[in-house]
Amino acid sequence: MSGDATSEHELDLEGLRADYQQLRGALGAVLVGQEPALDLTLAALLGGGHVLLEGPPGVGKTLLGRALAALLETDYRRIQFTSDLMPTDIIGTYVIMESGGRRRFEFQQGPLFTNLLLADEINRATPKTQAALFEALDERAVSVANERYSLPVPFFTIATQSLGDIEGTFPIPETQLDRFFFQIRLDQPEGESLEAILLRITAAEDPPLARVLDRSRLAALLQGVRSLPISPAALQLSVRLLMATHPPHASAPAATRRLVLRGSSPRGGQAMLFGARVAALADGRAEVSPADVRRLAVPALRHRVVLNFEGHSEEAGVDGILSEILDAVK
């Protein structure tokens, strides 16, 4: 087995799973009809990554961030990205402070300095402001006037983006999208889920949200996920899946060679394996299996695989092409 040589007893697998299930259940009671999105969001949080949410207005993207912060003992900030937002508006800046008749420059932290950040409609900001956010996502620190400031621990970002065909948006470069563990799509609710949502939002008052995990239990959960062993078969499968997304590679299936322009970076494998660890923990298993990797492959790779012209014309889209690749990799 790869991973840390930590026994199941030392991991306290049952205690970690109970904490996870308590958090997952409380979150599911708030956000109805979006179960896959909740699982992926928690997988990214506990794996140390970030998520990009996509979906039509009113499906719960903002509610997800607000509810998660309320259930955890974490600081929470929301930034509404607009075209006139400047990097200093999110990072912070130096201001002149006066004390005892003397003046000095002091750094005033921006809203980026928090544990849980909701970055709303990031593709409405200019590339310069986007770059400031993505530096923080990648390095968990910011640079201001030759000084480097570390962000709080944990630091988790839920970003949303407007539909690409809306006026006043700036496409996010491929290299920046790679900073997100998963690209999660929230579907339009239907049937009973829609009824439950309408009842909730038209109620006299919002249901109360009680904290379910304090900082110490969240830290133990984060460490426990990192310590969960990965089976050799799961590791090998993640490598084969990554290679199968690259057209020049000998193992690339026909769908890749015909429809893909560029394959995934190694970060795609990182996202799959960390997410698979959380999936195994949720099921109460002490080791990651190949089935866990397969469950996480599409959300981990859909924003990292670039299609060619023929691929973009396929009705199935990138998810359908990734499904073909998954079927080809045994």
Secondary structure, DSSP 8 states (H G I E B T S, - for coil): -BS----HHHHTHHHHHHHHHHHHHHHHHHSTT-HHHHHHHHHHHHHT--EEEE--TTSSHHHHHHHHHHHBT--EEEEE--TT--HHHHHEEEEEEEETTEEEEEEEE-TTSSSEEEEETGGGS-HHHHHHHHHHHHHSEEEETTEEEE--SS-EEEEE---TTSTT-----HHHHTT-SEEEE-----HHHHHHHHHHHTSSS-------B-HHHHHHHHHHHHHS-B-HHHHHHHHHHHHHT-TTSTT--HHHHHHEEE---HHHHHHHHHHHHHHHHHTT-SSB-HHHHHHHHHHHHTTT-EE-HHHHT-TTHHHHHHHHHHHH--
